[in-house]
Amino acid sequence: MNPSPEFGSVVIASNRGPVSFTREQDGAITASRGSGGVVTALTGALQVGGTWIAAAMSDADREMTELADGRIPADDGAAYSLRYLNVSPEDFDGYYNYVSNGILWFAHHYLWDNVHTPVWDAGTYEAWERYERVNLAFAEALAQEAERLPQPTAFLVQDYHLSLVPKMLREMKPDALISHFSHTPIAGPTYARAMPTQMRRQLLAGMLGADVLGFHSEAWAENFLMSARYLPGARVELGRYRAHVEGHEVLARVHPLSVDAAAIKETAALPEVAAMRKEFEEWRGDARLILRVDRFELTKNILRGFTAYETFLKRYPEWKGKVKFLALLSPSRTELPEYRTYAEECLAEAARVNEKLGTADWEPITVRVKDDYQAAVAAYALYDVLMVNPVIDGLNLVSMEGPIANRRHGVLLLSRNAGAYFRLGRYALGINPHDVEEQAEMIQVALALPEEQKILRAKGLSRLIRANPPSRWVAHQLRDLDKVRIRRAWFRA
């Protein structure tokens, strides 16, 4: 089904494109296409025709971009094209590493140690200028695409990297139909004030240049609107999820993404995944399995998860030797010292628990460090308890992948601060990610849950996840923009 029948074309802007390039040892440049629900859904929206604009992130990306003059052919027969922007390495570093990852990610995930950080200095403002330049390059490219593509064009701008793009594009194309979707949490007004004042105001005004702002949960939409209330010239109707600025109306909408259940099932059926699943089964033996699948990301709360498991074993010693905790962890943002330190702390904590409580024939926590999606899918099938306890998370796809692949009616422990909780919470066991005692107790509750309750919860999770495929997520963004288009046409008639 064409997800965008009302539009003549669709233009997507995101930091990372659907294709990345690598230079092999023989000198050839090879392409690899991204997987996952976001790429699949957004690519589907482009079947009507259009362009996906992204940043060239690696040296091979930049080289390929230069060879192709910025435009890279999509798959054979595709109705759309790819356009990669070759910004300077210095501008990209300021835009991506310093501002996007070092400021905005930390702000929206409440990661600062306010006693010591943040401290804004001349380097901050220099990096912000680079963030502005890159956002302007995206806006200019979007405006250029609007000149050559069939109308009406839907502009789908994705995530916090491009928060300034909607307003910039609006100034170039006042009648543009613009959606901006935030895949992260959004900092509330008090925490957001830690950012430099002008930066915060530009971010809010930038996003308010859109016609529709999309979020994964009501909490993030409300946080944004409450922050926007303090922007000079803005008027917010919190109860109606809308804002007005400079005569322009902006709608806030909640459309949580989900996972591609069919794709997960296909991965689970692969022979190599079946082999890994058998390996995990033999390793587990008769023990019950607690599983977590995460990146070494500061928000994921791995340390407290290990401590909660230790607390559980001390409180319920009868489970010693009868349960195993498997942590499949992958590297994340290793260029940032905070992330390298956090990974070391997580490994040290697991080793401490094993040293303190383990025996010659039982290791309480087994950690595997590798970016291996197939291994994760294999392990998903076997868990009795899936621990998803982020301190804060825009959505959290692990909480959806696990229940789709699980074969044991496993129980989901889910942080109430994950965006996914607002949709899945009724069938999960909700936990306070800061409360180690509560998490320990919920591990016991999950393991002791009657089978009929486990089946009810597992079926409920599966039903909710399958009812909201990624194609529906992108269709909602386009539907909201089409309503704006119809309303404009009505007022002009």
N, C-alpha and C positions, 0 to 999 in steps of 0.2 A: 504494500500500500504506500502511495506517495504521501509522506507526512507533511508536505508543504504545498498543497494544491492551490492555495489562494495567492501565492506569490509567483512572480515571474522568475525570481532568482533568490538565492540565499547566500549571504557572505558571513563567514565565521572568522572571528579573531581570537586567538589563544596564544599563550606564550609558547607552548610546545605543539608542534604539528603532528599530524598522524603518521608521518614518515620520518625516520632518522637515517643518517648516512654514516658509514664507517669505511675508513681506508684499510684495505687488507694488506698483508705482507707483500703480495705481488704488485701492489700499487693500485689495484682496481678499487673503485668506490662502489660499495654495495648498499642497497637500501633495505631497511626492515620496517615493516608496518606495525604500528602500535595495535594492541588488542585492548579488550575491555569494553564495558558498556558505553562509556562516554564517547570513545572514538567511533564505535559502531553506530550509535544513535545520531551523532552529528554528521557523520558521513551519509547516513540515510537521508537526512534533511537536505543534503546537497544534490540529491538525485534529480531535483527539478532543474538544476543548473546553478552555477555560482562559483565561489572561490573560498578556499580556506587559507587564511593569512596567519603566519606564525613567524617566530624568530628563528634564525639560524643559530643553533646553540653550540655546535661543535665545529672544529676546524674543517671536518669533512662536509658538514652542512654548509659552511660558508663557501668552501671551494665549489661544491655542487651548485650553489646558488649563483656564484659568479659565472660558471660555465653555462648555466641555463638562463642567465639574465633575470634571475629572481623567480621565474615561472617554471615550475617543475611538473611534468605530466603526471596525472593521477593514473590509476589503473586503466588498462586498455578499455576503451568504450565508455569511460566515465563521462558524465555530463558536466563535471566540474574540474577546476584546475587548482593546483597548489601554488601559493606565492610565499616565498620565504624572504624576510627582511634581513639584510646583512648589515647590522649595526656594528659599530666599532667594538672591539673587545673591551675597551675602557668604559664605553657607555653601557655595554651589556653587563659588565661587572657591577657598576653602580646601580643599575636598574634591577638586576636579578638578585645578586648576592647581598648587596648592602641594604637596599630598600625593601624589595619583595620578601626575601627570606630573612633578612636581619632585622627589619622593623615591622613590616605589616604582618608577617606570619607570627612574630612574637606578640604583637599587640592583640590580634584577633584570637590568639590562643592563651592569652593571659600568662605569658611565660616569664615576664620580667621579675627579677628580684628587686623590688622597689627600694630597698635600702641602698643598693649599689648601682642598679641599672634601671632605666637607660641614662646615658649622659650624651647630650647632643653637642656636637662641636662643628668646626668648619668642615670636616670631612662629611658630616651628615648632610649639610646643605649642598655640598658639591655633588654627592651621590643623588640627592633629590633632583638636581638639575638634569642629571643623566636619566633619571626615571621619567621626568617630563619629556625629554627629547625622544625617548623610545616610544612613549605613549603617543606623542605627536606623529611619529613616523607611522605608527599603526593607523591613527586616525586619517592621515593623508592617504594611505594606501586604501583604506575602506572607501573614502570619498572617490578615489580614482576608479575603483571597481564599480561604484554606483553609476558612473558616467558611461560605462560600456556594457552593462548587463541589462537584461530585460526588466522592466518595472511591473509592479512594485517590488522593491528589494527589501528583504528582512535581514537586519544586521543582528547577529547573535554574538555578543562580546562575552568572553568567558574569564571570570575569576579576578582575584585581587591584583594580579600583575598589571592589569589594564583598567584600573579604576578611573583614570582620567579620560579615557577614550570617549565615553558617551558624550560628555560636554564638548570636547574638542570637535567631535564629528557633528554634533548638533550645530555648532557655530559655522561649520562649513556647509552643512546640508540641513537647513532648518526643518524640512519636511521628512527627514529620514525616520524610518520605523526601527527603533533601537531597543534591544533587550540586553540587559547585563545580568549574568548569573554568578552568584558567589558560592563557591564550593567549600568555603571554610566557615567557621563561626564568624560572627561579627562582634567586635568589642562594643560593650555598652558605653554610654556617654562618660561616665566617671573614669573608666580605665583609658578610653580613647584620648582623654585630655592629657595623658602623659606624652603624646606625640607633640612635636612642635605645632603651635597654633595654626600657622598658615598651611602647613602640610595637612593637618586634620581637616581644615575647611576646604582645601582643594580636593581632597579625597571625597568628601561628602558631596560637594558641588559637582565633581566629576561624575559620580554615579547618578546623581539626580538629573543629569543630562539625558538619561534613558527615558523611554516611555514606560518600560516595565522592568522592575528589579526582581530577580528570582532568588529564592533561598531554599535551603533544605528543610528548615523547620520554622515554626512560628517564633521561637525564641530569637533566632538570628534576624528575622524580619523586624521584630519589635525592637531589638537592640539598635538596628540601623535607624529606624524611624525616631526613636527617642534621642539618638545622637543628632539627627537632622533637625530636631526641634530647636536646637541651639545654634543653627547656622543662620547668620543674618540674612533676612529676606525670605526665609523658608517658612511655610505654614504646613503643619502636619495634622492629619486626621488619623490618629492612632487607631481608633475603633473601626475605621473604614479602610485601613491599610493603604493610605495614599498620602501624597505630599504635593504641595504646590510651590513653585519657585519661578519668579520672573514670568508669570502667566502660563507656565507649563505644568501640566499635571503628570505625576509619576505614580504608577501603581506598584505596590509591593505584593508579590504573590509567592505562595509556598508550594513548591513542586519537588518533593524529595526524589532523588535518583534511586534506582534499584540496580540489580545485577541481571545479566543475561542468563537466565536459568538453563536454557537449552545449551548454551555454550559451555557452562559448567558441567553439565551432564556429558557432553561430548568429550571434554577433557578427562572426566572420570573414567570414561570407557576406553581410553587409550591403553595399549598393552604396557607401556612403560609406567603408567600411573598404577595400573593393576599390580605390577611387580613391586612398586614401592609400598602399595597398600598392604601387600602380603608381608613385606619386610617389617612394616610397622606392627602388624598383627602379631608376628612372631616375637618381636621385641616386647610388646605389651604383655603377652601371656594372659594370665587370668586377672590381671590387675584392672581396675577402673582407670579411665584416662581423662585427665584434665588437659586441655589444649589451649594454647594461645598462638596466634599468627600475627606478627607485627614487624614493622620497621623499627630500628633503633631511633625512634622519634621521641623527642622530649615530652610530647603530649600523651604518649601511649600508656604511661603509668606502669611500666614493667616492674620497676623496683617495688612499688607497693603491692603489686600482684604476687611477687615472690614472697614478700613478708607476710601477706595475708595467708598464703599457703602454709608457711611455717607456723603461723598462729593456729591455723586449722589443725595441723598435725599434733601440736602440743595440747590443744583442747580436746581432741578426739584421737588419742593415741592408738585406738583399735584399728585405725586406718593405715598405720605404718606398715609398709610392705604390701599393702593391698591397693594402692593407688599410685599412679605415676603422673608427673607433670611434664608434658612435652612443650617446649618453647621453640617455635620456628621463627627465627629472627633474621632480618636482612639489614645490611648496612644502609645508612641514610645520611646524606649531607655531610660526608666525611671531610669536606673542605672547611667546615666550621668547627672550631675547637670545642665548643659546648657539646656538640654531638659525639665527637670522639671520646670525650670524658664520660658522657652518659653511657655509651656502649661499654666502656671499661667498668663502670660502676655496676651495670646490670650483670655482667659476667661474674664480677667479684661477689655480688650478692647471691647468685645461684650457687657458686662454689662454697660460700659460707654456710648456706643452708644444708648443702650436701655433706659438708664436713661435720656439721653439728648433729644432724639427724640421720644421715645415711648409714648403711651397714655394708658388710662385705658383698652381699648379694642383692642390694636394693639401693638405687640412686634416686632420691626424691625428685630432683629436677634434671631433666636432660635438655641441653640447649644445643641447637644446630644453627649455625650462622651461615646463611647462604640465601641469595635471592632466587628462590626456586618455587614458582607457582604450582608446578605439577606435584611437588612433594606436599604442598599445602592442601591441594585438593585430595590427595591420597589420605592425608591425616584427618581431614574434615570428616571423612566417612566413618571414622572410628571413635570420635570423642563421646564421652558421657557428659562432660561439662565443657563448654566453650567459654573461656574468660575473655571478655571484651570490656575493659575497665578504664578507658581513656579519661584523663583529667578533663579534657574538653575535646570535642571532635565535630567537624562540620556535619559529617554523616556517619561514616564507618561502614565500609563494604564488607569487611570480614564478618560482621554480624549478620549479613545476608548470604554471603557465599557459604558459610558453614552449614546453616540449616538446609540449604538446597542440596548439598552433597552428603549430608550425614545419613547413616543407615541404622543408627541405634536409638532414635528418638532422644538424642542428646539435648541437654538443657542449656539455654543461653543465659549467662550472667552478663548483664548489660548496664553500663554506666548510664545514669540518668542525665549526664552531661553530653552524651553522644546524640547527634542529630537524629540518628536512626531510632532512638528510644521513643520519640514522639509518635512513631508509626508502629513500632514492634513491641513497645513496652508491655502491652497487655498480655503477651504470651512469653515474655522473658521474666527473669528474676532481676528486678532493678536493684542497683547497688550505688552507694555513695562512693565515688572513686577515691576520696580522701580518708574514708573510714575503714581502716584495716580490720577492725573487729567485726564490722558488718559483713565485709567481704568474706572473712573466714567463716562466719556463721552461714552465709549463703552458699558456700561450697558444700557444707554439710547438708543443708536443705536440698540442694540440687541432687546430691548423691542419694539421699534418702527418699526422694519424691516417688510416690506410687506410680507404677507403670502406666495406669490409665491417665494420670495427670501429665506424664511425660508425652504420651501420644497426643493428647489434646493440644498441648503447647506446641509440639513439633508440627502438627498439621496446621495449626493457626499461623505459625510463622511462614510455612511454605506457601500457604494460600495468599497471605498478604504480599509476599515477595513476588510471587508469580503474577499477581494481579497488576503489578506496576512495572512493566518492562521498560528498558531504557528508551524505546521508541515512543512510549507514552510521555516520558519526561520531556523530550524535545518537541513533541507535538503540542504539549501544553504551552511551551514558550511561543511557538508559532501561532497558536490559537489566540493567546493574549495579545500578540502584536496585531493579528487580524482584526480583533475587536477595536483596537485603537484606530486602525485604518478605516473601518466602517464608520466609527463615530466621527472621525474627521470629515469623511465624505458627506455624512448627514448634515453636519454643521455648515458645510460649504454649499450645500444644495439650495 
